[in-house]
């Protein structure tokens, strides 16, 4: 799953005990957004967050590799 990154794109690394800013792009309008990742919620998280620009709800799927803490976020319009 984590080997799908482009060579120029580095995965975001989460940190235990800290809230990690996690960028994502709206699945409807494509605008940049940011959420906060808290690993106390687990290595696999799913929740709905509204786009700050178009206000459409996006379902965020966040996966963190437990050994490297490399983080991946995918999303779809709810």
C-alpha positions as CSV (number, residue, x, y, z in Angstrom):
1,X,0.0,0.0,0.0
2,X,2.8,2.5,0.9
3,X,4.9,1.7,-2.2
4,X,2.4,3.6,-4.4
5,X,4.0,7.0,-3.8
6,X,5.7,8.7,-6.7
7,X,9.4,8.9,-6.4
8,X,9.2,12.7,-5.9
9,X,6.4,12.4,-3.4
10,X,7.3,11.4,0.2
11,X,4.8,10.0,2.6
12,X,3.8,12.1,5.6
13,X,5.2,10.6,8.8
14,X,2.9,10.6,11.8
15,X,4.2,11.1,15.3
16,X,3.0,9.3,18.5
17,X,1.8,11.6,21.2
18,X,1.4,14.5,18.8
19,X,-1.3,15.7,16.5
20,X,-0.1,15.6,12.9
21,X,-1.4,18.1,10.3
22,X,-2.6,16.0,7.3
23,X,-3.3,17.7,4.0
24,X,-6.1,16.4,1.7
25,X,-7.8,17.6,-1.5
26,X,-11.6,17.8,-1.7
27,X,-13.0,14.9,-3.9
28,X,-15.6,17.4,-5.3
29,X,-13.8,20.7,-6.0
30,X,-10.2,19.7,-5.7
31,X,-9.3,22.4,-3.2
32,X,-6.6,21.8,-0.6
33,X,-7.8,21.1,3.0
34,X,-6.1,20.0,6.2
35,X,-7.2,17.7,9.0
36,X,-5.4,16.8,12.2
37,X,-4.4,13.1,12.7
38,X,-4.2,11.8,16.3
39,X,-2.7,8.3,16.4
40,X,-4.6,7.6,19.6
41,X,-7.5,6.9,17.2
42,X,-5.7,4.0,15.7
43,X,-3.7,3.2,12.6
44,X,-6.8,3.0,10.4
45,X,-9.3,5.9,10.7
46,X,-12.4,6.8,8.8
47,X,-14.5,10.0,9.3
48,X,-16.4,12.7,7.5
49,X,-15.0,16.2,7.1
50,X,-16.5,19.1,5.2
51,X,-14.4,20.9,2.6
52,X,-13.5,24.4,3.8
53,X,-14.2,25.8,0.3
54,X,-17.3,24.1,-1.2
55,X,-18.6,22.7,2.1
56,X,-19.2,19.2,0.6
57,X,-18.8,16.3,3.0
58,X,-15.8,14.1,2.3
59,X,-15.2,10.7,3.8
60,X,-11.5,10.5,4.8
61,X,-9.8,7.1,4.9
62,X,-6.6,7.4,6.8
63,X,-4.1,4.5,7.0
64,X,-0.8,4.6,9.0
65,X,1.9,1.9,8.6
66,X,2.5,0.8,12.2
67,X,6.2,0.2,11.6
68,X,7.2,3.3,9.7
69,X,4.3,5.6,10.6
70,X,4.0,6.5,6.9
71,X,0.5,8.0,6.4
72,X,-1.8,7.8,3.5
73,X,-5.2,9.6,3.1
74,X,-7.8,8.8,0.5
75,X,-11.2,10.4,0.3
76,X,-14.5,10.3,-1.6
77,X,-17.5,12.7,-1.6
78,X,-20.1,11.4,0.9
